[in-house]
């Protein structure tokens, strides 16, 4: 059985493992280790001497000063940033180069994850994270290490968690794109605070709907996306998934609503609600009119709506992997000949 992307890419699925976009925040004082207070007088004096040598007459002397500061490591970053803030324009240019080189000299994944929120450094941070190839799970699908020029970050969404540090959702421009896309589409990558790659639910790392936000007003960013699943003995099935962006990547709603080339084509929409619970509606694609609605229940912590059945147009599926596939097969078989829905 396969899951088919809208872009007609087919992949095999072995396991099923998601905006008010929070404004990007430029990191000004964070560093992976150490702080300005840890620098003693001798270290600060050494840094000042090296800063002075950045303006030396010879190239070799300037480069040696740079290398000496690289050897001192990220702990000198707070001092360099403070020094830059009080320097003249020429000195600021030199210090900017030093800071950039120190940050990426021996990139630590946890620090690179933080730099994803800095729009001036997130492309390089993504490059280093992909190069590190660290994963949150041993069974995770693998992301290819990319060239720096291919690491064009379209958007970064900070996904807060009920407990613990956030997850960073990175929307990377796809190398195959031929036209400008929504900032919340493209190649989706998730990173935890340690800089490890978190596998996206069902390997669905090419979202197209653009629905990636706090749909339930509970502080959790959620992905709403539809994928086509190829059944073994019937037409492919369109299934909508609602997946909160947590490390576990578990769907809270799975709904089969369409079969390929059989009967009237249906689609889904998010109801336009300024207040009240989130609603997801299903209806005919042509002259859309909502026929079936699922509503978020704050008390039950789930979407409430009709269970339906394999023979009906809308069928709520179990989210557990094995039962999900059984439901998809049953739905496809029931609609194989375009029977009553």
C-alpha positions in Angstrom: 0.0 0.0 0.0 1.3 3.5 -0.8 0.7 7.0 0.1 0.7 9.4 -2.9 1.6 13.0 -2.7 -0.5 15.6 -4.5 2.5 16.2 -6.7 2.1 12.6 -7.8 5.2 11.4 -6.0 4.6 7.9 -4.6 6.3 6.5 -1.5 5.9 3.4 0.6 4.7 3.9 4.1 5.9 1.5 6.7 5.0 3.4 9.9 3.0 6.5 10.9 5.0 8.1 13.4 1.7 19.2 13.0 -0.2 29.0 12.7 -0.3 31.7 14.3 3.3 32.1 13.2 5.3 33.4 16.1 7.4 36.3 14.9 11.0 35.4 14.3 13.3 36.5 17.1 16.9 37.5 16.5 19.1 35.9 19.1 21.2 38.6 20.7 22.7 37.1 23.8 22.3 33.3 23.8 25.2 31.0 23.2 25.6 27.2 23.5 28.0 27.3 26.4 29.5 29.9 28.7 28.5 33.5 29.2 30.1 36.9 29.5 30.5 36.4 33.2 32.7 33.4 32.7 35.4 35.4 31.0 38.1 36.5 33.5 40.1 39.7 33.1 42.9 38.0 31.3 40.5 36.5 28.7 38.9 39.8 28.1 42.3 41.5 27.7 43.3 38.9 25.2 40.1 39.4 23.2 40.8 43.2 23.1 44.3 42.6 21.9 43.0 40.3 19.1 40.3 42.8 18.1 43.0 45.4 17.7 45.0 43.1 15.5 42.1 42.7 13.2 43.1 46.1 11.8 46.8 45.1 11.3 48.6 46.0 8.1 49.4 42.4 7.1 46.9 39.8 6.0 48.7 37.1 7.9 48.4 39.0 11.2 44.7 39.7 10.7 44.0 36.0 9.9 46.0 34.9 12.9 43.9 37.1 15.2 40.8 35.6 13.7 42.1 32.0 14.2 43.1 32.8 17.8 39.5 34.0 18.5 38.1 30.9 16.9 40.2 28.8 19.2 38.6 30.6 22.2 35.2 29.2 21.2 31.6 30.4 21.5 32.1 31.6 25.1 33.5 34.8 23.7 30.4 35.7 21.7 28.6 37.8 24.4 31.8 39.9 24.8 32.1 40.3 21.0 28.5 41.3 20.7 28.7 43.9 23.5 32.0 45.2 21.9 30.3 45.5 18.5 27.4 47.5 19.9 29.9 50.3 21.0 32.2 50.2 18.0 32.5 52.4 15.0 31.2 51.3 11.6 34.5 50.0 10.4 35.1 48.0 13.6 31.5 46.6 13.4 32.2 45.1 10.0 35.2 43.3 11.3 33.4 42.1 14.5 30.5 40.9 12.4 32.8 38.6 10.4 34.4 37.3 13.6 31.0 36.6 15.3 29.8 34.7 12.2 33.0 32.7 12.0 32.9 31.8 15.7 29.3 30.7 15.6 29.8 28.3 12.7 33.4 27.2 13.4 32.4 24.1 15.3 28.6 24.2 14.9 26.8 22.6 17.8 23.3 21.3 16.7 21.6 22.7 19.8 22.9 26.2 19.0 22.1 25.8 15.3 18.5 25.1 16.2 18.3 28.4 18.1 19.9 30.2 15.1 17.0 29.1 13.0 15.0 31.9 14.5 17.5 34.5 13.2 16.5 35.3 9.6 20.1 36.4 8.8 21.6 33.1 9.8 18.9 30.5 9.4 20.0 29.3 5.9 23.5 28.5 7.2 22.0 27.0 10.4 19.8 24.6 8.4 22.8 23.6 6.3 24.8 22.7 9.4 21.8 20.8 11.0 21.3 18.7 7.8 25.0 18.1 7.6 25.0 16.9 11.3 22.4 14.2 10.5 21.2 13.7 14.0 17.7 12.2 14.5 15.3 12.0 17.4 14.4 8.4 16.6 16.5 5.6 15.3 13.7 4.5 12.9 13.3 8.0 11.3 13.5 8.4 7.6 16.6 10.2 6.5 16.9 13.7 5.1 19.5 14.4 2.5 22.4 16.7 3.5 22.1 19.7 1.2 24.4 22.2 -0.3 24.5 25.6 1.3 23.0 27.3 -1.8 20.1 24.9 -1.6 19.3 25.7 2.0 16.8 28.6 1.3 14.5 28.9 4.3 11.1 30.3 3.5 9.7 30.4 7.0 10.4 29.2 10.6 7.6 28.5 13.0 8.4 28.1 16.7 6.1 25.3 18.0 5.7 25.6 21.7 5.1 22.5 23.8 2.9 21.9 26.8 6.1 21.0 28.7 9.8 21.4 27.7 11.5 23.3 24.9 9.9 24.1 21.5 10.2 22.3 18.2 11.3 24.4 15.2 9.3 23.9 12.0 11.4 24.9 9.0 9.8 25.4 5.6 12.6 25.1 3.0 12.3 26.0 -0.6 12.1 22.9 -2.7 14.8 22.5 -5.4 12.0 21.5 -7.8 9.9 24.6 -7.4 9.2 26.6 -10.5 6.9 29.2 -8.9 6.6 31.1 -5.7 4.7 29.2 -3.0 3.0 30.0 0.2 5.4 30.5 3.1 3.9 27.4 4.8 4.4 25.0 2.0 7.4 23.3 0.4 9.8 21.0 2.2 9.0 20.8 5.9 11.7 19.9 8.4 11.2 19.6 12.2 14.0 20.1 14.7 14.0 19.7 18.4 15.9 21.9 20.8 18.9 19.6 20.6 19.1 20.1 16.8 17.9 16.6 16.0 15.6 16.0 13.1 12.1 15.0 14.1 10.4 12.8 11.4 7.2 14.5 10.1 4.0 12.5 10.6 3.7 9.7 7.9 6.8 11.2 6.1 4.4 14.0 5.0 7.2 16.5 4.6 5.7 18.3 1.5 2.6 20.1 2.8 0.5 22.0 0.3 -2.6 23.2 2.2 -0.8 26.0 4.1 -2.8 25.2 7.3 -0.1 25.2 9.9 -1.2 27.2 12.9 -2.8 27.1 16.3 -6.2 26.0 15.1 -7.6 25.1 18.5 -6.4 28.2 20.4 -4.6 26.0 22.9 -1.1 27.3 22.1 -0.2 24.2 20.0 0.7 24.6 16.4 -1.1 22.0 14.2 -0.7 20.8 10.7 -3.9 20.0 8.7 -3.1 18.2 5.5 -4.6 15.7 3.0 -2.8 12.9 1.3 -3.8 10.2 -1.2 -3.3 6.6 -0.1 -3.1 3.8 -2.7 -5.2 0.8 -1.7 -4.4 -2.8 -2.7 -7.7 -3.7 -4.2 -9.5 -0.5 -5.1 -9.1 3.2 -6.0 -6.8 5.5 -4.0 -8.3 7.3 -1.1 -8.0 10.9 0.1 -7.5 11.2 3.8 -7.4 14.3 5.9 -5.0 14.3 8.9 -4.9 16.8 11.8 -1.5 16.5 13.6 -0.2 18.6 16.5 3.4 19.6 16.3 4.8 17.5 19.1 7.8 15.1 19.2 5.4 12.2 19.1 3.7 13.3 15.8 0.4 11.6 16.4 -2.7 12.4 14.4 -5.8 13.5 16.4 -8.2 13.2 13.4 -8.1 11.0 10.3 -11.0 11.3 7.8 -11.4 9.5 4.5 -13.6 11.6 2.2 -12.8 10.9 -1.4 -11.9 8.2 -3.9 -10.0 8.6 -7.1 -12.2 8.8 -10.2 -15.3 7.4 -8.5 -18.5 9.4 -7.9 -18.8 13.0 -6.9 -15.5 14.6 -5.9 -15.4 16.0 -2.3 -13.0 18.4 -0.6 -12.5 19.9 2.9 -12.2 23.5 4.3 -11.5 25.2 7.6 -14.5 27.1 8.7 -13.9 30.8 9.0 -14.4 31.3 12.8 -13.1 34.4 14.6 -14.1 32.9 17.9 -15.5 29.6 19.1 -14.2 26.1 18.5 -12.3 25.1 15.3 -14.4 23.4 12.6 -13.4 21.3 9.7 -16.0 20.9 7.0 -16.4 18.5 4.1 -18.6 18.9 1.0 -18.7 18.6 -2.8 -15.8 20.3 -4.5 -18.1 21.9 -7.1 -20.2 24.7 -5.5 -18.9 23.8 -2.1 -21.5 23.5 0.6 -20.6 21.9 4.0 -22.3 18.6 4.5 -20.3 17.1 7.3 -18.5 19.0 10.1 -16.0 18.0 12.8 -15.8 20.4 15.7 -13.0 20.6 18.3 -14.1 19.9 21.8 -12.0 21.6 24.5 -13.5 19.3 27.2 -12.9 16.0 25.3 -9.6 17.2 23.7 -10.6 15.9 20.3 -12.6 16.6 17.2 -16.2 15.5 17.5 -18.2 14.5 14.4 -20.0 11.6 12.7 -18.2 8.3 12.7 -19.6 7.5 9.3 -18.8 4.1 7.7 -16.8 2.6 4.7 -19.9 2.9 2.5 -20.5 6.6 3.3 -18.8 9.6 1.7 -17.1 10.7 4.9 -15.6 8.0 7.2 -13.7 8.8 10.4 -10.7 6.4 10.6 -8.9 5.1 13.6 -5.6 6.8 14.1 -3.6 3.8 15.1 -1.4 2.6 12.2 -2.8 -0.8 11.5 -6.5 0.2 12.0 -5.9 3.2 9.8 -4.9 1.1 6.9 -7.7 -1.4 7.5 -10.1 1.5 7.3 -8.6 2.9 4.1 -8.8 -0.6 2.5 -12.4 -1.0 3.6 -13.4 2.5 2.3 -11.7 1.9 -1.0 -13.3 -1.5 -1.5 -16.8 -0.2 -0.7 -16.4 2.5 -3.3 -14.6 0.4 -5.9 -17.6 0.4 -8.2 -19.0 3.7 -7.3 -21.7 2.3 -5.1 -24.1 4.2 -2.8 -22.2 6.6 -0.6 
